[in-house]
Amino acid sequence: MSTAAVRISLCCPPPPSADAFIGPRLMRKKPTAAGSPTKGSSKKGQKTTQKYIINAKQPADDRIFDPSAFATFLQQRIKVDGRTGNLGDTITVSNLGDGRIEIVSHQEFSGRYLKYLTKKFLKKQQLRDWLRVVSTSKGEYSLKFFNVVGDDAEEDEE
């Protein structure tokens, strides 16, 4: 045996035989209970009701935010099955008055999507620099003003 062959055999172990290797795809599946959901099953048959509230009382009282215009914006822009204006009976958008808007969904609906649409409306109305969307609790969002440090604080320092 040459010295080169000895060096290779010492540094690298021999490759395993093809019979010894069992890949992750060839492993057996674990048995599942009869009633438990598996990875491939989905919850399409189940209906879930989700309720979201957007509280815009503070900007609505200052008359810089129109809740009824925002409610119509949501009705036009919320996508159901990939299409806008397709709300039907699955999603209802209602103006509760006092700057509160309620969205009730009878199918999967993301709160992040609602926050995205709210930010989009604020940007369209040029209010994004003044208002922010804050989650106050699960399923409830609030529009709050940014804490702007005004000229009064600068005058106090001098």
Buried (B, 14 or more C-beta within 10 A) or exposed (E): EEEEEEEEEEEEEEEEEEEEEEEEEEEEEEEEEEEEEEEEEEEEEEEEEBEBBBBBBBBBEEEBBBBEEBBEBBBEEBEBEEEEEEBEEBBBBEBEEEBBBBBBBBBEBEBEEBBEBBBEBBEEBEBBEBBBBEEEEEEBBBBBEEEEEEEEEEEEEE
